[in-house]
Amino acid sequence: MPTICVGDIRMYYREEGAGPPLVMIIGYSANSDWWPAGLVSSLARRHRVILVDNRGAGRSEAGRRTITIPQMAADTVGLMDAIGVARAHIFGISMGGMIAQEIALRYPEHVDRLILGCTGCGKRGALFFPDRARLWWGYLTQPGVRSRRLMTNLLFSQEFLNQHTEVLKDFGRRSQLLPMPLEIQIKQIGAMLCFDSYRRLPHLQAPTLVMTGTRDYMAVPRNADILARRIPGAGLVKLEGCGHAFIAEAEDETARHMLAFLNTASVKTAKIGNSRL
């Protein structure tokens, strides 16, 4: 199992492909097994894709330190240093997008280009819809199959749920390989509630692409608008009809936009506008 000592913990990572490094940071309660295999394979044709388990997630140790967004950002940069990656593209989704923002703001020398998916700037961002907050609480408190069903309703659009049972079965299998203890989930929720990048975003230096699904009811699309407006020169892609898990609902489209952004020679032409599926 490829783990490496980073600060006070051993941290899990795995790699696929070759080329310019691309570090991918997963979101709340998740681990690297949650990334859609097709998306990873598409990106790995052009990049050295590095998938990490955040502190306390999957195969990474939790350690004794408080779990915060800045701490998880430091963990990720520490892992990069430990495996000899001085600078990389960073892609973070949901809570991972908060970690990615923190990396870009605190450690700009380690970041080439930045992609922020289905995420927000924290306290000053748009709130969840109330019914989704209730689903989230149900996910935390309900056991087994009931909990997994609630999670799919949080992540995917209803249309996708109705039409793609095979994708949902695969997601259910992968998401239950290494379920996160409730104690760590609560600590991650606390980390997100304390996060606030709003005032700092105009200082973000890395060329940035913001991505969201138009039917994301967790990090509602207005969060992406705020990020794109506050980050100098940021591009914005809105995937029509997709929910929070747009990386699974639109794997090919996601990979296409990401690769176009990451492999554009000129920063000035790297900005990408709205997308419609």
Buried (B, 14 or more C-beta within 10 A) or exposed (E): EEBBEBBEBBBBBBEBBEBBBBBBBBBBBBBBBBBBEBBBBBBBEBBBBBBBBBBBBBBBBBBEEEBBBBBBBBBBBBBBEBBEBEBBBBBBBBBBBBBBBBBBBBBBEBBBBBBBBBBBBBEBBBEBEEEBBEBBEBBBEBEEEEBBBBBBBBBBBEEBBEEBEEBBEBBBEBBBEBBBEEEBBEBBBEBBEEBBBBEBBEEBEBBBBBBBBBBBBBBBBBBBBBBBEBBEEBBBBBBEBBBBBBBBBBBEBBBBBBBBBBBBEEEEEBBBEEBEB
